[in-house]
Amino acid sequence: MRSVEEQLALVTAAAVAPRPVRVSISEAQGLLCAEEVVAERPLPSFDQSAIDGYAVRSVDIRVGGPADDAGDASGGPAGLPVVGRITAGSRQPTRLQPGQVVRVDTGAPLPTLADAVLPVGWAVAEGQRITPTRGVGSGDYVRRVGDDVQPGDVAVRAGAIIGPAQVGLLASVGRAKVLVHPKPRMSVISVGDELLDVDGNPGTGQVYDVNSYALTAAGRDAGADVHRVGIASTEPSRLREVLEGQLVRSELVVVSGAAGGEATTRIRQVMEELGQIEVNRVAMHPGSVQGFGRLGRDEVPTFLLPSNPVSALVVFEIMVRPLIRIALGKRQPMRRTVRARTVAPISSVEGRRGYLRGQLMRDTDTGEYLVRALGGAQGSSTHLLASLAEANCLVVIDPDVSAVRAGDEVDVMFLAQRG
């Protein structure tokens, strides 16, 4: 029986990131930047008003004495003429003369010689003249050229996740496209003579195809571009045709169903015709029987997961998800883990690392993490999908532990957060 660490090392060694591609910035969200985006022009590219107000020469506002600590301009000038207005987007050059002010909107370019903006609320307007009630200093309420980004600055670094702020910054420096690490393409196939699609009416011995839907969702959650093939025939020639079709379009293939028993032999034989596949036992619970190999001309990483939905999803979390995250260029491919105190006893299968469904909570008084296992006796309830739907974590139990007492500390792996 292979250890989890050995199997995971084998899997992650096969990770190959797709070649970077150049995409529109509107399509780049959530991807990793694959280049250093260097600004070619300053941001802002012109001196502009940061507020609705009056563009002024600060020395004109301080006539009669400097402003005090509260910004009071008592003794300041009265009746300064308003000689025009500049709106955002204006391209008409304007020159400010001493003793004059110009009405400006937020984002409007400053007239020549103006070095500050007097907020609207800091002046009393009488016709086309204003009287300041407070003073301003040079640079107040002004966005200077290059305040945000200077030419030559790195706007977005290689390896940075492109989120809303990065998309905005790319747009602000005039980049319509950016080089990114694309999502790895993943195909999900279900096999099993007992399977029926969800729009059918199952008869005796038939069950709905849960795995292709659940694993497709898990792949998307991990960041892959997933194609759900659905149910494939176990007839060798037809199964081979389906597999060959997906191997040429994907960087990763996941096949669920028949990871153990006689059906495995039939499916494994088809896979072995296309490359190397190994089905063995891994010292983990649930999902100890699983397969992994590299198939097709491009040696595409291919997984054979159990037919049991809970087991398949757990194996996906531990083995498949890290491969996707590495292919995306993530520096930390594993889920976050914390230590938590159990609120009730937990049983596990000795000799295998347990990945048990759990509900993670936080003590509001101490801030301590608390965890409760879900699904009843863990050795006999791996088929209970409803408890996995309620879980927000996996409780990780060491292989040499078969029973955990209430109050003991355990490792807990976060799952995707709901809500």
SETOR-965426 format. One record per residue (C-alpha): x, y, z; residue number from 1. Coordinates in pm, 1 decimal. Layout:
// SETOR-965426
+----------+----------+----------+-----+
|        x |        y |        z |   k |
+----------+----------+----------+-----+
|        X |        Y |        Z | NUM |
...
+----------+----------+----------+-----+
This chain:
// SETOR-965426
+----------+----------+----------+-----+
|        x |        y |        z |   k |
+----------+----------+----------+-----+
|      0.0 |      0.0 |      0.0 |   1 |
|    147.3 |    330.4 |   -109.4 |   2 |
|    150.1 |    625.3 |    130.6 |   3 |
|    -42.5 |    942.9 |     54.5 |   4 |
|    284.2 |   1135.5 |     29.2 |   5 |
|    427.8 |    889.9 |   -224.4 |   6 |
|    115.3 |    896.0 |   -441.4 |   7 |
|     90.5 |   1273.7 |   -424.9 |   8 |
|    457.1 |   1311.9 |   -521.8 |   9 |
|    394.7 |   1086.6 |   -823.1 |  10 |
|     91.7 |   1291.3 |   -925.1 |  11 |
|    238.2 |   1639.6 |   -881.3 |  12 |
|    554.5 |   1541.8 |  -1071.0 |  13 |
|    330.0 |   1506.7 |  -1377.6 |  14 |
|    196.9 |   1861.7 |  -1353.4 |  15 |
|    252.6 |   2062.2 |  -1669.3 |  16 |
|    127.5 |   2417.7 |  -1694.8 |  17 |
|    -30.6 |   2511.1 |  -2028.1 |  18 |
|    167.7 |   2763.7 |  -2229.7 |  19 |
|     84.1 |   3124.1 |  -2142.1 |  20 |
|   -166.2 |   3291.2 |  -2372.4 |  21 |
|   -254.0 |   3654.4 |  -2436.9 |  22 |
|   -615.1 |   3734.5 |  -2351.7 |  23 |
|   -836.1 |   4038.1 |  -2320.4 |  24 |
|   -817.2 |   4192.4 |  -1975.2 |  25 |
|  -1192.0 |   4130.2 |  -1941.8 |  26 |
|  -1116.7 |   3756.3 |  -1965.7 |  27 |
|   -813.5 |   3756.2 |  -1736.3 |  28 |
|   -985.6 |   3769.8 |  -1397.6 |  29 |
|   -883.0 |   3487.9 |  -1164.2 |  30 |
|   -581.1 |   3387.9 |  -1374.3 |  31 |
|   -213.0 |   3435.2 |  -1292.4 |  32 |
|    -24.9 |   3704.7 |  -1478.4 |  33 |
|    255.9 |   3553.8 |  -1687.1 |  34 |
|    446.6 |   3875.6 |  -1758.4 |  35 |
|    576.0 |   4186.7 |  -1588.8 |  36 |
|    338.8 |   4457.8 |  -1704.7 |  37 |
|    546.2 |   4776.9 |  -1719.5 |  38 |
|    373.8 |   5112.9 |  -1743.3 |  39 |
|    471.0 |   5310.7 |  -2051.5 |  40 |
|    310.2 |   5635.1 |  -1938.6 |  41 |
|    244.0 |   5801.2 |  -1603.0 |  42 |
|    -78.8 |   5757.7 |  -1411.0 |  43 |
|   -237.5 |   6008.6 |  -1389.9 |  44 |
|   -102.0 |   6138.6 |  -1719.4 |  45 |
|   -187.2 |   6501.2 |  -1633.5 |  46 |
|   -235.9 |   6710.1 |  -1320.5 |  47 |
|   -601.3 |   6682.0 |  -1229.1 |  48 |
|   -849.6 |   6783.4 |   -963.7 |  49 |
|   -919.4 |   6528.5 |   -692.2 |  50 |
|  -1244.5 |   6698.7 |   -590.0 |  51 |
|  -1516.0 |   6934.9 |   -716.0 |  52 |
|  -1392.4 |   7283.7 |   -640.5 |  53 |
|  -1189.3 |   7576.0 |   -766.7 |  54 |
|   -843.6 |   7555.3 |   -922.5 |  55 |
|   -632.6 |   7819.3 |   -751.4 |  56 |
|   -283.0 |   7943.7 |   -690.9 |  57 |
|   -232.1 |   7861.5 |   -323.5 |  58 |
|    -47.5 |   8189.5 |   -269.3 |  59 |
|   -360.3 |   8379.4 |   -374.8 |  60 |
|   -570.2 |   8201.2 |   -114.5 |  61 |
|   -321.2 |   8284.8 |    160.7 |  62 |
|   -325.3 |   8661.1 |    100.7 |  63 |
|   -368.8 |   8830.6 |    436.1 |  64 |
|   -178.5 |   8564.4 |    635.9 |  65 |
|   -114.9 |   8190.3 |    638.1 |  66 |
|   -388.1 |   7945.5 |    731.0 |  67 |
|   -392.9 |   7834.6 |   1093.2 |  68 |
|   -385.6 |   7471.4 |   1212.8 |  69 |
|   -755.3 |   7429.3 |   1135.5 |  70 |
|   -710.1 |   7561.7 |    781.1 |  71 |
|   -888.7 |   7888.9 |    861.3 |  72 |
|   -818.1 |   8155.7 |    601.0 |  73 |
|   -947.1 |   8449.3 |    803.8 |  74 |
|   -800.7 |   8762.0 |    661.2 |  75 |
|   -784.4 |   8598.8 |    317.2 |  76 |
|   -886.9 |   8754.5 |    -15.3 |  77 |
|  -1242.5 |   8845.2 |    -95.5 |  78 |
|  -1420.0 |   8836.8 |   -426.8 |  79 |
|  -1181.5 |   8630.5 |   -638.3 |  80 |
|  -1319.3 |   8616.2 |   -994.1 |  81 |
|  -1425.4 |   8278.9 |  -1138.7 |  82 |
|  -1301.1 |   8302.9 |  -1497.2 |  83 |
|  -1425.1 |   7970.5 |  -1636.4 |  84 |
|  -1507.7 |   7609.3 |  -1578.9 |  85 |
|  -1318.0 |   7290.5 |  -1669.6 |  86 |
|  -1505.0 |   6961.5 |  -1678.5 |  87 |
|  -1364.5 |   6608.4 |  -1673.9 |  88 |
|  -1248.1 |   6516.0 |  -2022.2 |  89 |
|  -1185.2 |   6873.1 |  -2129.1 |  90 |
|   -901.7 |   6913.6 |  -2381.2 |  91 |
|   -908.2 |   7291.6 |  -2402.7 |  92 |
|   -587.4 |   7434.7 |  -2250.4 |  93 |
|   -650.2 |   7702.2 |  -1988.2 |  94 |
|   -408.3 |   7939.3 |  -1818.3 |  95 |
|   -480.5 |   8076.0 |  -1473.5 |  96 |
|   -380.9 |   8436.9 |  -1404.4 |  97 |
|   -281.7 |   8564.8 |  -1058.6 |  98 |
|   -582.2 |   8645.4 |   -844.4 |  99 |
|   -821.1 |   8431.8 |  -1050.2 | 100 |
|   -986.8 |   8092.7 |   -993.7 | 101 |
|  -1139.3 |   7837.6 |  -1230.0 | 102 |
|  -1427.5 |   7606.2 |  -1139.0 | 103 |
|  -1315.3 |   7242.2 |  -1184.8 | 104 |
|  -1489.4 |   6904.8 |  -1161.4 | 105 |
|  -1336.1 |   6591.6 |  -1013.6 | 106 |
|  -1089.2 |   6448.6 |  -1266.4 | 107 |
|  -1067.4 |   6768.9 |  -1468.9 | 108 |
|   -722.5 |   6883.8 |  -1586.6 | 109 |
|   -580.8 |   7175.6 |  -1389.5 | 110 |
|   -516.7 |   7501.6 |  -1567.5 | 111 |
|   -159.5 |   7618.8 |  -1604.5 | 112 |
|    -16.9 |   7785.4 |  -1288.3 | 113 |
|   -283.4 |   7627.8 |  -1060.2 | 114 |
|   -121.2 |   7427.7 |   -780.2 | 115 |
|   -419.4 |   7348.8 |   -553.6 | 116 |
|   -793.9 |   7296.3 |   -553.0 | 117 |
|  -1020.1 |   7477.4 |   -308.8 | 118 |
|  -1319.8 |   7253.2 |   -223.5 | 119 |
|  -1660.4 |   7395.3 |   -314.7 | 120 |
|  -1764.5 |   7392.6 |     50.3 | 121 |
|  -1468.7 |   7610.6 |    148.1 | 122 |
|  -1584.3 |   7913.5 |    -44.0 | 123 |
|  -1884.7 |   8147.4 |    -51.9 | 124 |
|  -1999.4 |   8208.6 |   -408.6 | 125 |
|  -2153.5 |   8543.0 |   -506.6 | 126 |
|  -2226.3 |   8552.1 |   -876.3 | 127 |
|  -1900.2 |   8500.1 |  -1064.4 | 128 |
|  -1682.1 |   8564.6 |   -760.5 | 129 |
|  -1594.0 |   8358.4 |   -452.0 | 130 |
|  -1464.6 |   8433.7 |   -106.0 | 131 |
|  -1255.5 |   8150.8 |     49.1 | 132 |
|  -1348.1 |   8053.5 |    405.2 | 133 |
|  -1047.6 |   7825.2 |    452.2 | 134 |
|   -699.8 |   7808.0 |    308.7 | 135 |
|   -524.0 |   7543.9 |     99.9 | 136 |
|   -158.7 |   7461.2 |     57.6 | 137 |
|     27.9 |   7381.0 |   -260.7 | 138 |
|    -73.2 |   7035.7 |   -385.9 | 139 |
|   -393.5 |   7010.6 |   -180.6 | 140 |
|   -666.8 |   6809.8 |   -357.7 | 141 |
|   -451.2 |   6766.6 |   -666.4 | 142 |
|   -360.5 |   6438.1 |   -836.1 | 143 |
|    -14.4 |   6499.7 |   -976.8 | 144 |
|    127.0 |   6338.9 |  -1291.0 | 145 |
|    262.8 |   5995.4 |  -1195.9 | 146 |
|    128.4 |   6001.9 |   -838.2 | 147 |
|     -4.2 |   5646.8 |   -888.6 | 148 |
|    232.0 |   5495.7 |  -1146.5 | 149 |
|    548.6 |   5629.3 |  -1308.3 | 150 |
|    674.9 |   5521.1 |  -1652.8 | 151 |
|    886.0 |   5209.8 |  -1603.0 | 152 |
|    700.9 |   5101.9 |  -1288.1 | 153 |
|    574.2 |   4742.1 |  -1277.4 | 154 |
|    195.6 |   4777.0 |  -1272.3 | 155 |
|    118.7 |   4404.1 |  -1238.9 | 156 |
|    386.9 |   4150.8 |  -1150.9 | 157 |
|    432.2 |   3806.9 |  -1303.3 | 158 |
|    266.7 |   3550.8 |  -1076.0 | 159 |
|      9.2 |   3793.8 |   -939.9 | 160 |
|   -352.9 |   3682.1 |   -938.3 | 161 |
|   -549.6 |   3912.1 |  -1165.3 | 162 |
|   -846.2 |   4039.1 |   -966.0 | 163 |
|  -1071.9 |   4342.7 |  -1009.7 | 164 |
|   -801.8 |   4586.0 |   -894.9 | 165 |
|   -544.5 |   4438.4 |  -1134.9 | 166 |
|   -792.6 |   4451.0 |  -1423.7 | 167 |
|   -855.1 |   4815.9 |  -1342.6 | 168 |
|   -483.5 |   4890.8 |  -1322.9 | 169 |
|   -419.2 |   4718.9 |  -1656.6 | 170 |
|   -691.2 |   4930.3 |  -1814.1 | 171 |
|   -553.0 |   5246.3 |  -1654.6 | 172 |
|   -208.2 |   5190.6 |  -1809.0 | 173 |
|   -361.9 |   5125.5 |  -2148.8 | 174 |
|   -325.8 |   4748.5 |  -2169.6 | 175 |
|   -610.1 |   4581.7 |  -2362.4 | 176 |
|   -451.0 |   4234.9 |  -2341.9 | 177 |
|   -224.6 |   4056.5 |  -2096.7 | 178 |
|    -22.2 |   3734.5 |  -2096.7 | 179 |
|   -166.6 |   3485.6 |  -1846.6 | 180 |
|   -136.3 |   3125.2 |  -1736.4 | 181 |
|   -458.4 |   2979.5 |  -1882.9 | 182 |
|   -686.3 |   2741.3 |  -1701.7 | 183 |
|   -584.8 |   2379.8 |  -1762.7 | 184 |
|   -845.5 |   2195.5 |  -1968.8 | 185 |
|   -994.6 |   1900.6 |  -1784.2 | 186 |
|  -1230.5 |   1631.1 |  -1910.5 | 187 |
|  -1456.5 |   1432.2 |  -1676.7 | 188 |
|  -1587.5 |   1089.7 |  -1779.9 | 189 |
|  -1811.1 |    850.0 |  -1587.4 | 190 |
|  -1808.7 |    476.9 |  -1660.1 | 191 |
|  -2038.2 |    208.2 |  -1528.7 | 192 |
|  -2316.9 |     -5.1 |  -1672.3 | 193 |
|  -2535.4 |     92.6 |  -1376.9 | 194 |
|  -2526.7 |    464.7 |  -1454.4 | 195 |
|  -2813.3 |    674.8 |  -1584.6 | 196 |
|  -2812.8 |   1047.9 |  -1659.7 | 197 |
|  -3010.9 |   1269.4 |  -1425.9 | 198 |
|  -3293.7 |   1330.5 |  -1672.3 | 199 |
|  -3375.6 |    957.0 |  -1686.7 | 200 |
|  -3598.1 |    736.9 |  -1472.4 | 201 |
|  -3380.7 |    478.2 |  -1292.4 | 202 |
|  -3494.7 |    118.6 |  -1283.8 | 203 |
|  -3380.8 |   -162.9 |  -1058.1 | 204 |
|  -3002.9 |   -170.7 |  -1036.6 | 205 |
|  -2959.3 |    175.2 |  -1191.6 | 206 |
|  -2827.9 |    488.4 |  -1022.6 | 207 |
|  -2789.5 |    845.5 |  -1138.1 | 208 |
|  -2453.1 |    959.6 |  -1267.3 | 209 |
|  -2349.7 |   1177.4 |   -974.5 | 210 |
|  -1975.2 |   1183.6 |  -1028.2 | 211 |
|  -1949.4 |   1355.4 |  -1364.4 | 212 |
|  -2151.9 |   1647.2 |  -1228.4 | 213 |
|  -1981.0 |   1661.3 |   -888.1 | 214 |
|  -1628.7 |   1627.7 |  -1026.7 | 215 |
|  -1696.3 |   1886.3 |  -1295.7 | 216 |
|  -1799.6 |   2129.5 |  -1021.7 | 217 |
|  -1491.2 |   2038.7 |   -817.6 | 218 |
|  -1268.6 |   2097.9 |  -1118.9 | 219 |
|  -1418.1 |   2439.1 |  -1182.7 | 220 |
|  -1382.0 |   2527.4 |   -816.3 | 221 |
|  -1012.9 |   2435.8 |   -842.0 | 222 |
|   -972.7 |   2665.4 |  -1141.4 | 223 |
|   -984.8 |   2427.4 |  -1437.6 | 224 |
|  -1170.5 |   2473.8 |  -1765.1 | 225 |
|  -1383.8 |   2160.4 |  -1742.5 | 226 |
|  -1562.7 |   1961.8 |  -2012.2 | 227 |
|  -1814.5 |   1712.5 |  -1873.3 | 228 |
|  -1827.7 |   1417.2 |  -2111.7 | 229 |
|  -2084.5 |   1233.1 |  -1902.0 | 230 |
|  -2140.0 |    858.8 |  -1919.4 | 231 |
|  -1913.4 |    659.5 |  -2150.5 | 232 |
|  -1974.6 |    303.5 |  -2264.3 | 233 |
|  -1757.0 |     32.9 |  -2108.9 | 234 |
|  -1743.5 |   -148.8 |  -2445.0 | 235 |
|  -1366.1 |   -138.2 |  -2518.1 | 236 |
|  -1367.1 |     13.0 |  -2868.1 | 237 |
|  -1620.4 |    282.2 |  -2776.1 | 238 |
|  -1445.7 |    365.0 |  -2448.5 | 239 |
|  -1114.4 |    394.9 |  -2631.0 | 240 |
|  -1270.0 |    630.2 |  -2883.5 | 241 |
|  -1401.0 |    855.8 |  -2606.3 | 242 |
|  -1069.0 |    856.9 |  -2421.7 | 243 |
|   -867.5 |    933.5 |  -2735.3 | 244 |
|  -1096.8 |   1224.7 |  -2812.0 | 245 |
|  -1048.5 |   1378.2 |  -2467.8 | 246 |
|   -672.6 |   1318.5 |  -2453.4 | 247 |
|   -615.5 |   1546.2 |  -2752.8 | 248 |
|   -824.4 |   1831.3 |  -2607.3 | 249 |
|   -723.5 |   1821.1 |  -2240.5 | 250 |
|   -430.3 |   1873.1 |  -2006.7 | 251 |
|   -601.0 |   1648.7 |  -1751.5 | 252 |
|   -853.0 |   1362.9 |  -1772.0 | 253 |
|  -1057.7 |   1225.6 |  -1481.5 | 254 |
|  -1244.2 |    895.9 |  -1518.5 | 255 |
|  -1470.1 |    789.7 |  -1233.6 | 256 |
|  -1619.1 |    447.8 |  -1172.8 | 257 |
|  -1494.0 |     93.7 |  -1137.1 | 258 |
|  -1166.4 |    175.3 |   -959.5 | 259 |
|  -1192.7 |   -169.0 |   -802.0 | 260 |
|  -1341.2 |   -508.3 |   -892.4 | 261 |
|  -1373.3 |   -692.2 |  -1223.7 | 262 |
|  -1484.8 |   -386.9 |  -1418.5 | 263 |
|  -1149.7 |   -225.6 |  -1340.3 | 264 |
|   -967.8 |   -487.9 |  -1544.6 | 265 |
|  -1172.1 |   -410.6 |  -1855.7 | 266 |
|  -1129.5 |    -33.6 |  -1822.5 | 267 |
|   -764.6 |    -63.9 |  -1727.2 | 268 |
|   -691.1 |   -270.5 |  -2038.0 | 269 |
|   -830.0 |      6.1 |  -2259.3 | 270 |
|   -623.6 |    266.5 |  -2074.8 | 271 |
|   -307.0 |     58.5 |  -2099.5 | 272 |
|   -343.8 |     56.9 |  -2476.9 | 273 |
|   -312.2 |    435.8 |  -2464.3 | 274 |
|    -24.4 |    469.6 |  -2217.8 | 275 |
|     80.0 |    385.7 |  -1866.1 | 276 |
|   -182.9 |    356.0 |  -1591.9 | 277 |
|   -136.8 |    213.4 |  -1245.6 | 278 |
|   -424.3 |    114.9 |  -1017.4 | 279 |
|   -321.8 |     45.6 |   -661.5 | 280 |
|   -409.3 |    102.8 |   -298.9 | 281 |
|   -314.8 |    425.8 |   -128.0 | 282 |
|   -308.2 |    444.3 |    250.7 | 283 |
|   -598.6 |    685.2 |    278.2 | 284 |
|   -964.2 |    659.3 |    370.4 | 285 |
|  -1198.3 |    694.9 |    191.0 | 286 |
|  -1080.2 |    627.9 |   -164.2 | 287 |
|   -788.3 |    392.9 |   -108.6 | 288 |
|   -826.8 |    223.2 |   -448.5 | 289 |
|   -739.5 |    470.2 |   -722.0 | 290 |
|   -552.3 |    489.2 |  -1048.3 | 291 |
|   -313.1 |    734.9 |  -1205.7 | 292 |
|   -110.7 |    737.1 |  -1524.3 | 293 |
|    -11.9 |    934.5 |  -1832.3 | 294 |
|   -196.1 |    853.0 |  -2152.6 | 295 |
|   -184.5 |    951.3 |  -2516.4 | 296 |
|     83.6 |   1102.5 |  -2734.8 | 297 |
|    117.5 |   1399.3 |  -2498.1 | 298 |
|    125.0 |   1180.6 |  -2184.4 | 299 |
|   -178.3 |   1353.3 |  -2037.7 | 300 |
|   -216.7 |   1298.6 |  -1659.2 | 301 |
|   -518.3 |   1069.8 |  -1620.0 | 302 |
|   -695.5 |    964.1 |  -1301.1 | 303 |
|   -922.1 |    667.9 |  -1234.5 | 304 |
|  -1135.8 |    750.8 |   -931.2 | 305 |
|  -1378.9 |    536.6 |   -729.0 | 306 |
|  -1744.5 |    511.9 |   -827.7 | 307 |
|  -1855.1 |    612.6 |   -477.0 | 308 |
|  -1925.2 |    989.4 |   -495.7 | 309 |
|  -1783.8 |   1072.8 |   -153.0 | 310 |
|  -1468.2 |    869.1 |   -217.1 | 311 |
|  -1429.9 |   1022.5 |   -562.7 | 312 |
|  -1461.2 |   1377.2 |   -428.9 | 313 |
|  -1217.7 |   1313.8 |   -144.7 | 314 |
|   -958.2 |   1163.9 |   -381.6 | 315 |
|  -1012.4 |   1461.8 |   -610.0 | 316 |
|   -943.7 |   1701.6 |   -321.8 | 317 |
|   -624.2 |   1526.3 |   -214.6 | 318 |
|   -478.3 |   1418.2 |   -549.5 | 319 |
|   -636.5 |   1599.5 |   -844.3 | 320 |
|   -692.2 |   1949.9 |   -710.4 | 321 |
|   -321.3 |   2009.7 |   -628.9 | 322 |
|   -230.6 |   1913.5 |   -986.0 | 323 |
|   -472.4 |   2175.0 |  -1120.6 | 324 |
|   -340.6 |   2442.1 |   -885.2 | 325 |
|     19.7 |   2371.6 |   -986.5 | 326 |
|    -78.4 |   2388.9 |  -1353.4 | 327 |
|   -232.3 |   2729.9 |  -1281.7 | 328 |
|    100.7 |   2845.8 |  -1142.7 | 329 |
|    -18.2 |   2870.2 |   -782.0 | 330 |
|    262.0 |   2886.4 |   -528.0 | 331 |
|     54.7 |   2701.2 |   -266.7 | 332 |
|   -143.9 |   2421.2 |   -433.1 | 333 |
|   -277.8 |   2263.3 |   -113.8 | 334 |
|   -582.2 |   2368.2 |     83.6 | 335 |
|   -526.9 |   2568.6 |    398.9 | 336 |
|   -509.6 |   2360.8 |    716.4 | 337 |
|   -553.9 |   2458.5 |   1081.5 | 338 |
|   -550.3 |   2282.2 |   1416.5 | 339 |
|   -889.9 |   2231.9 |   1577.5 | 340 |
|  -1022.5 |   2072.8 |   1895.2 | 341 |
|  -1277.2 |   1794.4 |   1853.8 | 342 |
|  -1616.8 |   1833.3 |   2023.1 | 343 |
|  -1697.4 |   1461.0 |   2002.7 | 344 |
|  -1505.8 |   1134.1 |   1957.1 | 345 |
|  -1398.4 |   1039.1 |   1603.2 | 346 |
|  -1320.2 |    694.7 |   1465.8 | 347 |
|  -1094.6 |    628.0 |   1169.2 | 348 |
|   -944.3 |    332.0 |    983.2 | 349 |
|   -610.7 |    235.7 |   1133.2 | 350 |
|   -327.1 |    211.8 |    884.6 | 351 |
|   -476.6 |    474.0 |    654.0 | 352 |
|   -481.1 |    850.7 |    671.9 | 353 |
|   -839.5 |    954.4 |    731.3 | 354 |
|   -996.8 |   1242.8 |    542.5 | 355 |
|  -1327.1 |   1262.6 |    722.3 | 356 |
|  -1613.4 |   1500.5 |    660.2 | 357 |
|  -1640.1 |   1763.7 |    928.0 | 358 |
|  -1796.9 |   2089.7 |   1034.2 | 359 |
|  -1549.3 |   2353.7 |   1146.9 | 360 |
|  -1659.7 |   2614.9 |   1399.0 | 361 |
|  -1500.1 |   2895.7 |   1598.4 | 362 |
|  -1534.1 |   2954.9 |   1970.9 | 363 |
|  -1657.1 |   3314.1 |   1995.5 | 364 |
|  -1494.7 |   3360.1 |   2337.6 | 365 |
|  -1147.9 |   3212.9 |   2279.0 | 366 |
|  -1121.1 |   3222.6 |   1899.3 | 367 |
|  -1024.3 |   2854.8 |   1907.9 | 368 |
|  -1123.5 |   2630.6 |   1616.5 | 369 |
|  -1363.3 |   2347.6 |   1701.9 | 370 |
|  -1457.8 |   2057.8 |   1475.0 | 371 |
|  -1727.1 |   1794.2 |   1465.7 | 372 |
|  -1713.1 |   1490.3 |   1238.8 | 373 |
|  -2016.5 |   1423.9 |   1018.4 | 374 |
|  -2163.5 |   1110.9 |    865.9 | 375 |
|  -2178.5 |    865.7 |   1154.4 | 376 |
|  -1926.9 |    581.7 |   1184.9 | 377 |
|  -1661.0 |    683.1 |    933.9 | 378 |
|  -1571.2 |    328.0 |    846.0 | 379 |
|  -1918.4 |    248.5 |    713.0 | 380 |
|  -2063.8 |    577.5 |    589.5 | 381 |
|  -1852.2 |    680.4 |    294.2 | 382 |
|  -2159.4 |    656.0 |     71.7 | 383 |
|  -2342.3 |    933.8 |    260.2 | 384 |
|  -2316.9 |   1224.0 |     17.8 | 385 |
|  -2553.6 |   1443.1 |    218.9 | 386 |
|  -2302.8 |   1471.6 |    502.1 | 387 |
|  -2031.9 |   1583.2 |    257.9 | 388 |
|  -2267.7 |   1854.1 |    135.5 | 389 |
|  -2292.2 |   1976.9 |    497.3 | 390 |
|  -1914.9 |   1963.3 |    551.8 | 391 |
|  -1694.6 |   2270.0 |    533.7 | 392 |
|  -1372.7 |   2081.2 |    607.2 | 393 |
|  -1197.4 |   1746.9 |    605.3 | 394 |
|  -1068.7 |   1619.5 |    938.8 | 395 |
|   -724.7 |   1467.1 |    880.5 | 396 |
|   -644.5 |   1168.7 |   1102.3 | 397 |
|   -296.1 |   1013.3 |   1107.6 | 398 |
|   -265.1 |    652.6 |    984.5 | 399 |
|   -156.6 |    523.5 |   1325.7 | 400 |
|   -469.9 |    660.7 |   1496.8 | 401 |
|   -800.5 |    473.0 |   1497.6 | 402 |
|   -983.8 |    674.0 |   1765.3 | 403 |
|   -973.5 |   1042.0 |   1862.9 | 404 |
|  -1117.6 |   1150.7 |   2195.1 | 405 |
|  -1334.4 |   1455.7 |   2246.2 | 406 |
|  -1109.7 |   1749.6 |   2325.1 | 407 |
|   -809.7 |   1621.4 |   2127.3 | 408 |
|   -652.5 |   1842.2 |   1861.7 | 409 |
|   -652.7 |   1736.3 |   1496.0 | 410 |
|   -553.1 |   1883.1 |   1161.9 | 411 |
|   -841.6 |   2022.2 |    959.4 | 412 |
|   -839.0 |   2103.1 |    587.2 | 413 |
|  -1066.8 |   2381.6 |    467.3 | 414 |
|  -1307.8 |   2307.1 |    183.7 | 415 |
|  -1473.1 |   2567.3 |    -40.9 | 416 |
|  -1666.9 |   2816.7 |    167.0 | 417 |
|  -2041.8 |   2841.7 |    115.7 | 418 |
|  -2229.5 |   3170.0 |    101.6 | 419 |
+----------+----------+----------+-----+
